Amino acid sequence: MSGEQTPGLDPASLHFITRRVSASERAAVAVVLAAQLAQESAQLGAAPGHGTSAWQRSQRPLRAPLVPGLGRWSRPEL
């Protein structure tokens, strides 16, 4: 990253539980978090949702659904 920062991710606004964190360590953590945020945001926009595959869609019209009932398909007696 060439000095880019995600808006709203200011190293001074980060709260560290560990004491004595240097300014360069704060900046490094901010860069890593900004890169991770950018990567996650890019993946959200690029990943297609899980739906039916083209193969599944092409196989649907081959037969009508099986509907159990009187004079129709039924489960075998065990």
N, C-alpha and C positions, 0 to 999 in steps of 0.2 A: 504494500500500500504506500503510495507516494504522498504521505502526509494527509491523506483523506480521513475524515472522521464522520461517523454517522451523526446527524443532527440530534442533539439531546444527550449525547454520550460524552460528557466532559470528564476528563480524568480527575479533576478536583471534586466532582460530585460523587465519585465512588467512595463507598464506605468500606474500609478494611478493618477486620477484627484484629489482625496481626499488627503489632506496634512497629514503629520506625520503618515505614515503607518509604523508600526514596521516590523522588519525582520521576526518575527514569523507570522505576518499577511500576509506578502508577500508569505512566504512558504506555508501557509494554502491555499491561493488562487491558487497557482501553483499546489498544490496537487489535489484540486478540479477540476481545469481545465484539468489536465492530466488524471484524472479518467474519466471525461466526454468525453474527446477525445478518450480514449481507448474503452469506452462503445459504442460510436457512430461508431467507426471503426469496432468493432466486429459485430454490427448489420448490417452494410453494407455488410459484407461478408456472413452473415448467412441468411439474408432475401431473399427468392425467389422472382423473379419478378412476377408482376401480369399478368397472362396469362389466357388461357382458362382452365377451370377445367376438371378433368377426365370425369365428367358427360357430360359436353358440347361436348367434343371430341367424346364420345361414341354415342351421339345422332345425329351427323352430317350425317352419311351415311344412315339414315332411309328414307330420301326422297330427291329428286333432288330439287334444288332451283326453286321457282316460278318465271317464266319470263313472264311479260305481253306482249301481242302482238296480232296480228290478228289471230283469231281462237284459242287463248290460254286464260289463265286466265286474267281477267280484273277487274278493280275496279267497284263496283256497282254504278249506277247512283243515285244520291241523289236528 
